[in-house]
Amino acid sequence: MRPARPCSRPASGRRTGCLLVLAALTATAAPVLAASRAGSAPVAVNREKAIISLGDSFISGEAGRWQGNVDKKYEETKDIFGTDRAAYACDAEGKNCKKDPERVYGGSYKNPSAKKGDADEFAGCHRSDVAEIRSARWPSADGRATALNIACSGALAWHITKVYTRREKAQKDQLIDKRAKYSIKMIHVSIGGNDLQFSDVIKDCAARFLTPTRTPCKGKWEKPIAEALSTHPEKGYMRPRVSEALQAIINAMGKEGLNKSYRIVLQSYPAPIPDPQDFRYPQGQRLTSARWSPGGCPFFDVEAAWARQGVVHGLSQMLEEVANQNQVDFLDLQNAFEHHTLCRNDTKQAERGNTLAKPLPGAQAEWIRFVTQTITKTMQGQLEESVHPNAYGQQALGTCLTKFYEAKRRNPSQQRYACTDRPGGGVKDMTLVPKP
């Protein structure tokens, strides 16, 4: 999801500038193809098993460059207290580093200085090496499965069926190509957040926090979001959009194989910020508030409560209902980061002495990338990475998928699960429970 730009005035001693809020595919040798029924695509013989992700930035791996947050000026030769995974060849103190974001995002990384006509002008899917599909582990008893990632940052539901601006095929057409090469067993889908304008909500809420003359954003967004998620025949546009995307995936794979030879898993979104009482920093006074700096979580209490209950919970509930209607599996992730949200009071930022060789442990870290702020040419990373699962968050979601595979192997008929973290737990300490 891609944020736009609200501005703020400088705060002395703090980060300054305008606020801009919010993997490579594994391939194998071409398989031998056999003839199939008339009118259908060729079917590969002895194809390798695969799991695959489709959809938007929350599953493509956006923000996977970062392991934890730290309010520190970006430096090209430092690992920023061990948070910047694009750094390499650093010394023992995390200095004298080299930097290459393609080590994390591969060819899907977009250089922010790219100009029209450059080779990576239309890059930016940000498929990270720790995206949940890459961090997940298929049950060893079922044999090896290759992880494929064709999700793309910024994708809307209709980009499942239509070409996006990244010079790639529509995701359903990419899926058809992969189906010809692999025996696809699990298809994970994260879609709908961009259709709901989630990044615009985040942008507006943060901008209002930083503008003394403006009121919280809830008043502007609460009604249109509730209508979009509703069953209203004209205003409730979210359900048909997500349903059409799922049907396109089913048609690409073959309806007769759904829940037999392959499964589709529609997942929801993790809440990125805590309940008001669980913030590490008090709300304070706008630009002097610690939520702005060092927190990188410039949101009012009233917005935090509404974002969790009205937006994240409402979206999750709608997605579960659409999954039911389309007879696909559902993975509820709304509370997956409950104890590791941005600015949560029992987490912390990286500290002096943390390095890539000795990073802040995931059990203590925030699993959401903080609101990235521009510091001229020295800003940390790209703006799109704001308010997305970071490397720790993506690894935690990978654990959710691993536990989901194991649960489905034991009980294929159970189609609804929820995955949550635990207080003080690391990325491997996720709990998966069946939902009624």
C-alpha positions as CSV (number, residue, x, y, z in Angstrom):
1,M,0.0,0.0,0.0
2,R,1.5,3.3,-1.0
3,P,1.2,6.4,1.1
4,A,1.1,10.0,-0.1
5,R,2.7,13.1,1.3
6,P,1.5,15.3,4.2
7,C,3.9,17.9,5.5
8,S,4.9,19.1,8.9
9,R,7.1,21.9,10.3
10,P,10.5,21.1,11.8
11,A,10.7,20.1,15.5
12,S,13.9,21.1,17.1
13,G,16.1,18.1,17.9
14,R,13.9,15.8,16.1
15,R,13.6,14.3,12.7
16,T,12.5,16.9,10.2
17,G,10.9,17.3,6.8
18,C,7.8,16.2,5.1
19,L,6.1,13.1,6.4
20,L,5.6,10.5,3.6
21,V,3.4,7.9,5.1
22,L,2.6,5.0,4.1
23,A,12.1,-12.0,-4.4
24,A,12.9,-13.1,-6.8
25,L,10.8,-16.1,-7.9
26,T,12.2,-19.5,-7.3
27,A,12.4,-21.3,-10.6
28,T,13.2,-24.9,-11.7
29,A,13.9,-26.4,-15.0
30,A,11.0,-26.6,-17.4
31,P,8.9,-29.7,-16.9
32,V,7.9,-32.3,-19.5
33,L,4.3,-31.5,-20.6
34,A,1.6,-34.0,-21.5
35,A,-1.5,-33.6,-23.5
36,S,-4.7,-32.7,-21.6
37,R,-8.4,-32.6,-22.2
38,A,-9.5,-30.5,-25.2
39,G,-9.7,-26.8,-24.5
40,S,-7.6,-26.9,-21.3
41,A,-4.0,-26.0,-20.7
42,P,-1.2,-28.5,-20.9
43,V,-0.6,-30.4,-17.7
44,A,2.9,-31.0,-16.5
45,V,4.1,-34.5,-15.6
46,N,6.0,-35.1,-12.3
47,R,5.8,-31.4,-11.5
48,E,7.5,-30.1,-8.3
49,K,5.1,-29.0,-5.6
50,A,4.7,-25.3,-4.9
51,I,3.1,-22.8,-2.6
52,I,2.4,-19.4,-4.0
53,S,1.3,-15.9,-2.8
54,L,-0.8,-13.4,-4.7
55,G,-2.1,-10.0,-3.9
56,D,-0.6,-6.8,-2.4
57,S,2.2,-5.4,-0.3
58,F,1.3,-7.1,2.9
59,I,2.1,-10.5,1.4
60,S,4.7,-9.5,-1.3
61,G,7.2,-8.6,1.5
62,E,7.1,-4.8,1.6
63,A,9.4,-3.5,4.5
64,G,11.3,-6.8,4.7
65,R,14.5,-4.8,4.5
66,W,14.1,-3.8,8.1
67,Q,14.4,-5.8,11.3
68,G,13.0,-3.5,14.0
69,N,13.0,0.3,14.1
70,V,15.4,3.0,15.4
71,D,15.0,6.8,15.3
72,K,18.4,7.4,13.8
73,K,19.6,9.4,10.8
74,Y,20.3,7.2,7.8
75,E,24.0,6.6,6.9
76,E,25.1,4.8,3.8
77,T,28.0,3.1,5.6
78,K,26.2,2.0,8.8
79,D,23.8,-0.8,9.5
80,I,21.7,1.6,11.7
81,F,22.0,-0.3,14.9
82,G,21.4,-3.6,13.1
83,T,18.1,-2.7,11.6
84,D,19.1,-2.3,7.9
85,R,19.3,-5.8,6.2
86,A,20.5,-4.2,3.0
87,A,23.8,-3.5,4.7
88,Y,26.6,-6.1,4.4
89,A,30.4,-6.5,4.8
90,C,30.2,-4.3,7.9
91,D,32.8,-4.3,10.7
92,A,32.1,-5.6,14.2
93,E,30.5,-2.2,15.2
94,G,28.1,-2.1,12.2
95,K,30.2,0.5,10.4
96,N,32.0,0.7,7.1
97,C,29.1,-1.2,5.4
98,K,28.1,-1.6,1.8
99,K,24.4,-1.3,1.0
100,D,22.3,-3.1,-1.6
101,P,18.5,-3.3,-1.2
102,E,18.4,-5.9,-4.0
103,R,19.9,-8.4,-1.5
104,V,16.5,-8.2,0.2
105,Y,14.1,-7.4,-2.7
106,G,15.9,-8.8,-5.7
107,G,14.8,-7.5,-9.0
108,S,11.6,-6.2,-7.5
109,Y,13.3,-3.3,-5.8
110,K,12.7,0.1,-7.2
111,N,15.5,2.6,-6.9
112,P,13.9,5.8,-5.6
113,S,16.1,7.8,-8.0
114,A,14.9,5.9,-11.0
115,K,13.9,8.2,-13.9
116,K,11.6,7.7,-16.8
117,G,13.1,5.1,-19.2
118,D,15.3,3.5,-16.5
119,A,15.3,-0.3,-16.4
120,D,13.6,-0.3,-13.0
121,E,11.2,2.6,-13.6
122,F,8.3,0.2,-13.1
123,A,9.8,-2.0,-10.4
124,G,8.6,-1.8,-6.9
125,C,6.7,-5.0,-6.1
126,H,9.1,-5.3,-3.2
127,R,9.1,-9.1,-2.9
128,S,11.4,-9.6,0.0
129,D,13.5,-12.7,0.8
130,V,11.6,-13.0,4.1
131,A,8.1,-12.6,2.7
132,E,5.7,-14.9,4.6
133,I,5.6,-17.4,1.7
134,R,9.4,-17.5,1.7
135,S,9.6,-17.8,5.5
136,A,7.0,-20.6,5.6
137,R,7.9,-24.3,5.7
138,W,5.9,-27.0,3.9
139,P,5.4,-30.2,6.0
140,S,8.5,-32.4,5.4
141,A,6.2,-35.5,5.4
142,D,4.6,-34.1,2.2
143,G,7.9,-33.5,0.4
144,R,9.6,-30.4,-0.7
145,A,7.5,-27.4,-2.0
146,T,9.0,-24.4,-3.9
147,A,7.9,-21.0,-2.6
148,L,6.7,-18.6,-5.3
149,N,5.7,-15.0,-4.8
150,I,3.9,-13.0,-7.5
151,A,2.2,-10.5,-5.2
152,C,3.0,-6.9,-5.8
153,S,3.1,-3.8,-3.6
154,G,0.2,-1.4,-4.4
155,A,-2.0,-4.1,-6.1
156,L,-5.8,-3.7,-6.0
157,A,-8.2,-6.6,-6.3
158,W,-8.6,-6.1,-10.0
159,H,-4.9,-6.5,-10.5
160,I,-5.5,-10.2,-10.0
161,T,-7.2,-10.1,-13.5
162,K,-5.6,-7.0,-15.1
163,V,-2.1,-5.9,-15.9
164,Y,-0.5,-3.7,-13.2
165,T,2.0,-0.9,-13.9
166,R,5.1,-3.1,-13.2
167,R,5.4,-4.5,-16.7
168,E,4.2,-7.8,-15.5
169,K,1.2,-10.0,-16.6
170,A,-2.0,-9.9,-14.5
171,Q,-1.5,-12.1,-11.5
172,K,-4.0,-14.7,-12.6
173,D,-2.0,-15.1,-15.9
174,Q,1.2,-15.4,-14.0
175,L,-0.5,-18.1,-11.9
176,I,-1.5,-20.0,-15.1
177,D,2.2,-19.9,-16.1
178,K,3.3,-21.3,-12.8
179,R,0.6,-23.9,-12.8
180,A,2.1,-25.3,-16.1
181,K,5.4,-25.8,-14.3
182,Y,4.4,-26.7,-10.8
183,S,1.9,-28.7,-8.9
184,I,0.5,-25.9,-6.8
185,K,-0.9,-27.0,-3.5
186,M,-1.5,-23.7,-1.6
187,I,-2.4,-20.3,-2.9
188,H,-2.2,-17.5,-0.3
189,V,-4.1,-14.3,-1.1
190,S,-3.9,-10.9,0.6
191,I,-6.1,-8.4,-1.2
192,G,-8.5,-5.5,-0.4
193,G,-6.5,-3.2,1.7
194,N,-5.6,-0.9,-1.2
195,D,-9.2,-1.0,-2.4
196,L,-10.3,0.2,1.0
197,Q,-7.7,3.1,0.7
198,F,-6.0,2.0,3.8
199,S,-2.8,3.9,3.0
200,D,-4.8,7.1,2.4
201,V,-6.4,6.6,5.9
202,I,-3.0,6.2,7.5
203,K,-1.6,9.2,5.6
204,D,-4.6,11.4,6.6
205,C,-4.5,10.3,10.2
206,A,-0.8,11.0,10.6
207,A,-1.1,14.3,8.8
208,R,-3.9,15.4,11.1
209,F,-1.8,14.5,14.2
210,L,1.0,16.7,12.9
211,T,-1.3,19.7,12.0
212,P,-2.4,21.8,15.0
213,T,-5.5,23.1,13.2
214,R,-6.9,19.7,12.2
215,T,-9.1,17.2,14.0
216,P,-8.6,13.4,14.1
217,C,-9.3,11.5,10.9
218,K,-12.0,9.2,12.2
219,G,-14.8,11.7,11.4
220,K,-13.8,11.8,7.8
221,W,-13.3,8.1,7.2
222,E,-15.6,6.1,9.5
223,K,-18.8,6.2,7.5
224,P,-17.3,5.6,4.0
225,I,-15.2,2.7,5.2
226,A,-18.2,1.1,7.0
227,E,-20.3,1.5,3.9
228,A,-17.6,0.0,1.7
229,L,-17.4,-3.1,4.0
230,S,-21.2,-3.5,4.2
231,T,-23.6,-5.5,2.1
232,H,-25.1,-2.3,0.7
233,P,-25.9,-3.1,-3.0
234,E,-24.4,0.2,-4.2
235,K,-21.9,1.4,-1.6
236,G,-20.6,-2.0,-0.4
237,Y,-18.0,-2.4,-3.1
238,M,-15.5,-4.4,-1.2
239,R,-17.2,-7.8,-1.2
240,P,-17.8,-8.1,-5.0
241,R,-14.2,-6.9,-5.7
242,V,-12.6,-9.5,-3.5
243,S,-15.0,-12.2,-4.6
244,E,-14.2,-11.5,-8.3
245,A,-10.5,-11.8,-7.5
246,L,-11.0,-15.2,-5.8
247,Q,-13.2,-16.5,-8.7
248,A,-10.5,-15.5,-11.2
249,I,-7.9,-17.5,-9.2
250,I,-10.3,-20.5,-9.1
251,N,-10.9,-20.3,-12.8
252,A,-7.2,-20.1,-13.5
253,M,-6.6,-23.2,-11.4
254,G,-9.7,-25.2,-12.4
255,K,-12.8,-25.3,-10.3
256,E,-12.8,-29.1,-10.1
257,G,-9.5,-29.1,-8.1
258,L,-10.5,-26.6,-5.4
259,N,-10.1,-28.1,-2.0
260,K,-9.0,-31.4,-3.6
261,S,-5.7,-30.9,-5.5
262,Y,-5.2,-27.4,-4.3
263,R,-6.4,-25.0,-1.7
264,I,-6.9,-21.2,-1.6
265,V,-6.3,-19.3,1.6
266,L,-7.6,-15.8,1.9
267,Q,-5.9,-14.0,4.8
268,S,-6.7,-10.8,6.7
269,Y,-4.4,-8.0,7.8
270,P,-2.6,-7.6,11.2
271,A,-3.5,-4.5,13.2
272,P,-0.4,-2.3,13.0
273,I,-0.9,-0.1,16.1
274,P,-1.9,-1.0,19.7
275,D,-5.0,-0.1,21.7
276,P,-4.7,3.4,23.2
277,Q,-3.8,2.2,26.7
278,D,-1.0,0.0,25.3
279,F,1.1,2.8,23.6
280,R,4.7,3.1,24.8
281,Y,4.3,6.9,24.5
282,P,1.5,9.2,25.7
283,Q,-0.5,11.0,23.1
284,G,1.3,14.3,23.9
285,Q,1.1,17.5,22.0
286,R,1.4,16.8,18.3
287,L,4.9,17.8,16.9
288,T,6.4,17.6,20.4
289,S,4.8,14.2,21.1
290,A,7.1,11.2,21.4
291,R,4.7,9.3,19.1
292,W,6.0,11.5,16.3
293,S,9.7,11.1,17.3
294,P,11.2,8.8,18.3
295,G,8.1,6.6,18.0
296,G,7.2,7.0,14.3
297,C,3.5,6.3,15.3
298,P,1.8,9.8,15.0
299,F,-1.8,8.7,15.8
300,F,-4.4,10.0,18.2
301,D,-5.9,7.6,20.8
302,V,-9.3,7.9,19.2
303,E,-7.8,6.9,15.8
304,A,-5.9,3.9,17.3
305,A,-9.1,2.5,18.8
306,W,-11.1,3.0,15.6
307,A,-8.4,1.7,13.3
308,R,-8.3,-1.6,15.2
309,Q,-12.1,-2.1,15.7
310,G,-13.6,-0.2,12.8
311,V,-11.0,-0.8,10.1
312,V,-8.9,-3.9,10.8
313,H,-11.6,-5.9,12.5
314,G,-14.3,-4.8,10.0
315,L,-12.1,-5.7,7.1
316,S,-11.2,-9.1,8.6
317,Q,-14.9,-9.9,9.2
318,M,-15.8,-9.0,5.6
319,L,-12.9,-11.1,4.2
320,E,-14.0,-14.1,6.3
321,E,-17.5,-13.9,5.0
322,V,-16.3,-13.6,1.4
323,A,-14.0,-16.7,2.0
324,N,-17.1,-18.6,3.2
325,Q,-19.1,-17.6,0.2
326,N,-16.4,-18.8,-2.2
327,Q,-15.6,-22.0,-0.2
328,V,-12.0,-21.1,0.3
329,D,-9.9,-21.3,3.5
330,F,-9.5,-18.2,5.7
331,L,-6.6,-17.2,8.0
332,D,-7.4,-14.5,10.5
333,L,-4.3,-12.4,11.2
334,Q,-5.8,-9.3,12.8
335,N,-4.2,-10.1,16.2
336,A,-1.1,-11.7,14.9
337,F,1.1,-8.8,16.1
338,E,-1.0,-8.0,19.3
339,H,2.1,-7.8,21.5
340,H,4.5,-6.5,18.8
341,T,2.6,-3.6,17.2
342,L,4.2,-0.3,16.5
343,C,4.9,1.7,19.7
344,R,3.6,-1.1,21.9
345,N,4.6,-0.6,25.5
346,D,6.3,-4.0,25.9
347,T,8.5,-3.6,22.8
348,K,11.4,-1.3,22.1
349,Q,13.5,0.2,19.3
350,A,17.1,-1.0,18.6
351,E,19.8,0.5,20.7
352,R,23.5,1.5,20.5
353,G,25.4,-1.8,20.4
354,N,22.9,-3.6,18.3
355,T,24.4,-4.7,15.0
356,L,23.5,-7.1,12.2
357,A,25.6,-9.6,14.0
358,K,23.9,-8.8,17.3
359,P,20.5,-7.4,16.4
360,L,17.6,-6.5,18.7
361,P,15.9,-9.8,19.3
362,G,12.6,-10.3,17.6
363,A,10.9,-11.1,20.9
364,Q,11.6,-7.5,22.0
365,A,11.1,-5.7,18.7
366,E,8.2,-4.0,17.0
367,W,7.1,-6.2,14.0
368,I,5.7,-3.2,12.1
369,R,7.8,-0.7,10.1
370,F,7.4,2.8,11.7
371,V,6.2,5.8,9.8
372,T,9.1,6.7,7.6
373,Q,10.1,10.3,7.5
374,T,12.2,12.1,4.9
375,I,15.5,13.6,5.9
376,T,16.4,15.0,2.5
377,K,18.5,12.3,0.8
378,T,19.3,10.4,4.0
379,M,15.8,9.1,4.8
380,Q,15.6,5.5,6.0
381,G,14.5,3.3,3.1
382,Q,11.4,4.0,1.0
383,L,8.2,5.6,2.0
384,E,6.1,2.7,0.8
385,E,7.6,0.5,3.6
386,S,5.8,2.5,6.3
387,V,3.2,0.6,8.4
388,H,4.0,-2.8,6.9
389,P,5.2,-6.0,8.5
390,N,9.0,-5.7,8.8
391,A,11.4,-8.7,8.6
392,Y,10.4,-10.0,12.0
393,G,6.7,-9.6,11.2
394,Q,7.1,-11.4,7.9
395,Q,8.9,-14.3,9.6
396,A,6.2,-14.5,12.2
397,L,3.6,-14.7,9.5
398,G,5.7,-17.4,7.9
399,T,5.4,-19.3,11.1
400,C,1.6,-18.9,10.9
401,L,1.6,-20.5,7.5
402,T,3.8,-23.3,8.6
403,K,1.5,-24.1,11.5
404,F,-1.5,-23.8,9.1
405,Y,0.0,-26.4,6.8
406,E,0.5,-28.8,9.7
407,A,-3.0,-28.2,10.9
408,K,-4.5,-28.8,7.4
409,R,-2.6,-32.0,7.1
410,R,-4.2,-33.2,10.3
411,N,-7.7,-31.9,9.6
412,P,-8.3,-30.9,6.0
413,S,-12.0,-30.1,6.6
414,Q,-11.3,-27.3,9.1
415,Q,-11.2,-24.1,6.9
416,R,-11.0,-21.2,9.5
417,Y,-8.0,-20.5,11.6
418,A,-6.6,-17.5,13.6
419,C,-2.9,-16.9,14.3
420,T,-1.7,-14.8,17.2
421,D,1.6,-14.0,18.9
422,R,2.3,-14.1,22.7
423,P,3.8,-11.6,25.2
424,G,7.6,-11.8,25.0
425,G,7.4,-14.4,22.3
426,G,9.6,-14.4,19.2
427,V,8.8,-15.0,15.5
428,K,8.6,-18.8,16.1
429,D,6.2,-18.5,19.0
430,M,3.0,-18.1,17.1
431,T,-0.2,-19.8,18.1
432,L,-2.7,-21.1,15.5
433,V,-6.2,-22.0,16.7
434,P,-9.3,-23.2,14.7
435,K,-12.2,-20.8,14.4
436,P,-15.8,-22.0,14.7
